[in-house]
Amino acid sequence: MTNQNVPQWKQAINNSYTKYNLLCDNQQKVKQELGFAMQIFEGNSYLQKCDTTSIMNAILNIGRVNSTLNPVMRLAYLIPRKNKCMLEFSYMGLVALLKSNGCIKSISAHIVFGDDEFDYDVGANKIHHKPKFAQTEAEHKKRIMVGCYSRAVLPDESILYEFMPKWEIDKVKNMSEGSGSKFSAWNTWADEMVKKSVIKRHFKMLISESPNLALQTTLQIE
């Protein structure tokens, strides 16, 4: 029964409890995730206006991929988009999912700047990168980005690289709704979004042989 005194967004979160329990046999974790969702919504008036079905789906997707909304871990976020609540993963969230599902031993992403020593031999699958570090944040912001690459160590100890030049990263940014806003993650967490772009592309390759439902669901969400 709907309680007229409870906001619709809060009802949607509460109503997701039963279905979330079917996805996760740990009731404590279910309650924690719904608590995180409640905190996130309480501090965001835009999320509160989202369609209630999208709110439930976004929260249930956390259970489907076995991730977390814990704001301290910064693995996944709830984002308002065209009056719908969307689940979005950080690059650290994608990395965590690859690790927990046995696709990799480790993976890291590195931004390449114009004054770095860098060479990528595509045929040999080798990258030589000797970064030059800026002395101050102001100096760092003046540097010209060339691109970004990720380095994945697979379970058999082999190494696989993925590289994206700046123009492709810019294309991803321009296709992202609201990327021009000062509140966009592309402006507040620019380096993280650059790294996420290449990790996301690498993610598709790394799970290509995996039938894992959680990983396939993650790809669909992204």
C-alpha positions, 0 to 999 in steps of 0.5 A, a space after each residue: 500500500 502506498 503511503 501518501 505521506 512518504 515521498 515517491 522516491 523514498 517509496 521506490 527505494 523501500 519497495 526495491 527491498 523485496 526484489 533486492 533480497 532475491 538477488 542477494 542472500 545477505 540481508 545486512 548488505 541489502 539494508 546497507 545498500 538501500 541505506 546508501 541509496 537513501 543518503 544519496 537521494 536525500 542530498 540530491 533534489 534532482 534524483 528525487 524527481 526521477 521516475 520511480 521505476 528507474 529508481 528501483 531498476 538502478 538500485 537493483 542493478 547494483 545487486 545484479 552486478 554485486 557492486 556497491 553504492 558506498 560513497 567512500 569506495 566510489 565504485 558506482 553512482 546514481 545519476 539523474 538523466 532526463 528524469 530517470 535515475 541511472 547507475 553509473 560506474 567509476 573506472 575503479 568500479 569497472 576495475 573492481 568488477 574485472 578483478 572480482 570476476 577473475 578476468 584480470 590480476 590487475 589493471 591500471 590506466 595512465 594519461 600520456 602528455 606531450 612532454 612524456 617519453 612515450 612509444 606504442 608498438 601496436 604489433 608487438 603489444 608493447 608500450 614504453 612510457 616514461 612520464 614527466 611529473 608536473 611540480 604544481 597543479 597549475 603546471 599540470 593543467 597547462 600540459 597537453 594530453 596526447 591520450 590514455 592507455 590501460 595495462 591489464 595483467 591477465 590470469 596467465 600473467 600475459 599483458 594486454 594494452 589498450 590505447 585511446 588518442 585524445 580525439 577519441 576521448 574527446 568524442 566520448 566526452 562530447 557524446 556524454 549528456 551534460 558534459 559541458 556543465 560545470 557540475 559534470 564529472 568531466 569537469 570535476 573529475 576530468 582525469 578519472 573520466 579520461 581513465 574510465 573511457 579507456 578502461 571501459 573500452 578495454 573492459 569490453 575486450 576483457 570480458 569478450 570470452 566471459 559468459 558471466 551475467 554480472 559482467 554482461 549486465 555491467 556492459 549493458 548498463 554502461 
